[in-house]
Amino acid sequence: MNAVDLVLASASPRRRELLERLGLRLAVVPADIDETPHTNESARVYVRRVAREKCVALEARRAAHGIPDTAAIVAADTTVILDDAILGKPADEAEAAAMLASLSGRRHEVVTAYCICFGGKRIERAVSTEVSFRSIDAAEAAAYVACGEWRGKAGGYAVQGKAAVFVTDVRGSITNVIGLPLAEVVADLRAAQALPMYPPAAFGGAE
């Protein structure tokens, strides 16, 4: 693991893809924590706590996982918030359909919190994006649920996928909605001097 730039404490394929697009050398070591919301815990407190606990848990086992001190650990959690309620990952088709119906014709908030552990320091931030959906008719909703794209997605949809047809407005970071606010994460990593080789050679030159 000595050749990695970052260790991602998440099994999310979306977060991994976003970081790998930048040419960063990445290792994935999911943190195993209990993500059950606490009683009366607000959505914003919840998402920040989960990101922090993921990062701290992996930082505590850095040596056991063979993670070098030169690699920053990045953990994140994303949630969809509607009327101050958390819309997590649907458990089944019925819940996915209910979430889609609740989002139809309305604006909601997507919050991704992330935590970075590097050099004995911890950086925490939460980024919010507002997303508006047009009205979704019953046939569209049924077809979307049947396609299965909602599985494993907060709020039951993937803005970078077929659900893009429902989106009329995005105010803020689009990568935040996908799962990781890249601009903010990279800025914090650079400020912490955790990316000494950034920008990477993989950016390439003009074509």
VMD Tcl script that draws the C-alpha trace (Angstrom):
set ca {
  {0.00 0.00 0.00}
  {3.05 2.27 0.00}
  {2.28 3.61 -3.49}
  {-1.20 4.97 -2.69}
  {-2.16 8.63 -2.34}
  {-5.43 8.06 -0.54}
  {-7.28 5.38 1.37}
  {-11.04 5.53 0.96}
  {-12.95 4.25 3.99}
  {-16.00 3.42 1.89}
  {-17.16 0.67 -0.41}
  {-19.07 3.17 -2.58}
  {-18.20 2.59 -6.25}
  {-19.30 6.16 -7.04}
  {-16.79 7.74 -4.63}
  {-14.05 5.48 -5.88}
  {-14.78 6.35 -9.51}
  {-14.82 10.10 -8.80}
  {-11.39 9.99 -7.16}
  {-9.87 7.64 -9.72}
  {-10.96 9.97 -12.53}
  {-8.41 12.42 -11.16}
  {-5.59 9.93 -11.60}
  {-5.10 9.50 -7.85}
  {-3.68 6.23 -6.59}
  {-6.39 4.84 -4.38}
  {-6.88 1.96 -1.95}
  {-10.32 1.03 -0.64}
  {-10.64 -0.18 2.94}
  {-14.30 0.07 4.06}
  {-14.79 0.99 7.71}
  {-17.19 -1.29 9.56}
  {-19.36 0.86 11.83}
  {-22.98 0.94 12.93}
  {-24.76 3.52 10.74}
  {-28.07 3.43 12.61}
  {-29.33 6.97 13.36}
  {-29.46 7.88 17.04}
  {-32.77 8.74 18.67}
  {-33.78 12.35 17.84}
  {-30.56 12.84 15.85}
  {-30.96 15.43 13.10}
  {-30.03 14.53 9.53}
  {-27.10 16.95 9.45}
  {-25.69 15.74 12.76}
  {-26.15 12.15 11.65}
  {-24.28 12.44 8.35}
  {-21.34 14.25 9.96}
  {-21.14 11.72 12.77}
  {-21.12 8.73 10.43}
  {-18.36 10.21 8.25}
  {-16.28 10.99 11.35}
  {-16.76 7.56 12.88}
  {-15.75 5.84 9.64}
  {-12.55 7.86 9.41}
  {-11.62 7.57 13.09}
  {-12.28 3.81 13.09}
  {-9.94 3.25 10.14}
  {-7.32 5.66 11.48}
  {-7.22 3.63 14.71}
  {-6.46 0.51 12.66}
  {-4.05 2.18 10.23}
  {-1.13 -0.07 11.19}
  {-3.25 -3.24 11.17}
  {-4.34 -2.52 7.60}
  {-0.83 -1.60 6.49}
  {-1.80 1.99 5.69}
  {1.33 4.17 5.52}
  {1.51 7.50 7.34}
  {1.99 9.19 3.97}
  {-1.55 8.26 2.84}
  {-4.55 10.31 3.91}
  {-7.71 8.49 4.96}
  {-10.94 9.88 3.52}
  {-14.38 8.84 4.75}
  {-17.75 10.17 3.65}
  {-21.46 9.72 4.06}
  {-24.28 11.07 1.89}
  {-27.91 11.54 2.79}
  {-30.97 13.03 1.14}
  {-33.02 15.36 3.32}
  {-36.68 16.14 2.70}
  {-38.68 18.07 5.30}
  {-35.83 17.50 7.79}
  {-36.22 13.73 7.42}
  {-33.43 11.38 6.29}
  {-34.06 9.49 3.07}
  {-31.48 6.74 3.22}
  {-31.01 3.73 0.97}
  {-34.35 2.03 0.20}
  {-34.68 -1.47 1.59}
  {-36.98 -2.70 -1.20}
  {-39.00 -1.66 -4.23}
  {-41.92 -0.43 -2.15}
  {-39.68 1.93 -0.19}
  {-37.94 3.08 -3.38}
  {-41.32 3.89 -4.93}
  {-42.40 5.78 -1.82}
  {-39.22 7.87 -1.83}
  {-39.59 8.71 -5.51}
  {-43.20 9.77 -4.93}
  {-42.15 12.03 -2.04}
  {-39.46 13.70 -4.19}
  {-41.71 14.20 -7.22}
  {-42.30 17.86 -8.07}
  {-40.28 19.08 -5.10}
  {-36.88 20.38 -4.11}
  {-34.73 18.43 -1.66}
  {-31.28 18.71 -0.14}
  {-28.36 16.33 -0.56}
  {-25.70 16.56 2.14}
  {-22.37 14.77 1.98}
  {-20.15 14.96 5.03}
  {-16.54 13.91 4.81}
  {-13.68 13.47 7.21}
  {-9.95 13.39 6.43}
  {-7.33 11.94 8.78}
  {-3.75 12.79 7.96}
  {-0.59 13.71 9.87}
  {-2.29 13.45 13.24}
  {-4.95 15.95 12.20}
  {-8.61 15.60 11.31}
  {-10.53 17.76 8.83}
  {-14.32 17.64 8.73}
  {-16.76 19.34 6.38}
  {-20.33 18.96 5.16}
  {-21.42 20.16 1.71}
  {-25.03 20.76 0.73}
  {-26.63 20.75 -2.72}
  {-30.25 21.52 -3.60}
  {-31.88 19.31 -6.24}
  {-35.28 19.90 -7.84}
  {-37.38 17.14 -9.43}
  {-40.18 17.70 -11.92}
  {-43.44 15.84 -11.38}
  {-43.05 12.13 -12.05}
  {-46.06 10.21 -13.35}
  {-46.98 6.71 -12.21}
  {-45.69 4.94 -15.33}
  {-42.29 6.64 -15.10}
  {-42.01 5.90 -11.40}
  {-42.86 2.23 -11.90}
  {-40.35 1.91 -14.75}
  {-37.59 3.56 -12.73}
  {-38.16 1.33 -9.73}
  {-38.21 -1.74 -12.00}
  {-34.82 -0.83 -13.53}
  {-33.17 -1.26 -10.11}
  {-30.90 1.78 -10.32}
  {-32.16 2.92 -6.90}
  {-30.45 0.05 -5.07}
  {-27.75 1.26 -2.69}
  {-28.50 4.94 -3.41}
  {-29.42 7.50 -0.77}
  {-32.86 8.86 -1.60}
  {-33.41 5.98 -4.00}
  {-32.00 7.58 -7.15}
  {-28.77 8.16 -9.08}
  {-28.46 11.67 -10.51}
  {-25.68 10.51 -12.84}
  {-27.88 7.73 -14.20}
  {-31.40 7.33 -15.54}
  {-32.82 9.55 -12.79}
  {-31.24 12.55 -14.53}
  {-34.45 12.73 -16.58}
  {-36.31 13.83 -13.43}
  {-33.89 16.63 -12.46}
  {-34.77 20.20 -13.42}
  {-32.28 22.12 -11.28}
  {-29.12 21.52 -9.26}
  {-27.84 24.29 -7.01}
  {-24.37 23.43 -5.81}
  {-21.88 20.64 -6.38}
  {-23.08 17.88 -8.72}
  {-20.34 15.52 -7.51}
  {-21.70 16.06 -4.01}
  {-24.99 14.53 -5.15}
  {-23.12 11.62 -6.71}
  {-21.38 10.96 -3.39}
  {-18.31 13.15 -2.87}
  {-17.82 16.92 -3.32}
  {-14.56 16.73 -5.27}
  {-13.67 20.43 -5.27}
  {-13.88 20.70 -1.49}
  {-12.23 17.35 -0.77}
  {-9.24 18.04 -3.03}
  {-8.88 21.59 -1.67}
  {-8.77 20.28 1.91}
  {-6.32 17.52 0.99}
  {-4.01 20.04 -0.68}
  {-4.28 22.43 2.28}
  {-3.28 19.57 4.57}
  {-0.35 18.77 2.21}
  {-1.77 15.30 1.82}
  {-1.44 15.37 -1.99}
  {2.19 16.34 -2.65}
  {2.02 15.04 -6.23}
  {-1.16 16.91 -7.15}
  {-2.02 17.65 -9.91}
  {-1.16 14.12 -11.02}
  {0.56 13.26 -14.27}
  {-2.61 11.34 -15.21}
  {-4.26 14.69 -16.00}
  {-2.20 14.59 -19.16}
  {-1.70 17.36 -21.66}
  {-3.91 19.01 -24.24}
  {-5.38 16.76 -26.91}
}
mol new
graphics top color blue
foreach p $ca { graphics top sphere $p radius 0.5 }
foreach p [lrange $ca 0 end-1] q [lrange $ca 1 end] { graphics top cylinder $p $q radius 0.2 }
display resetview
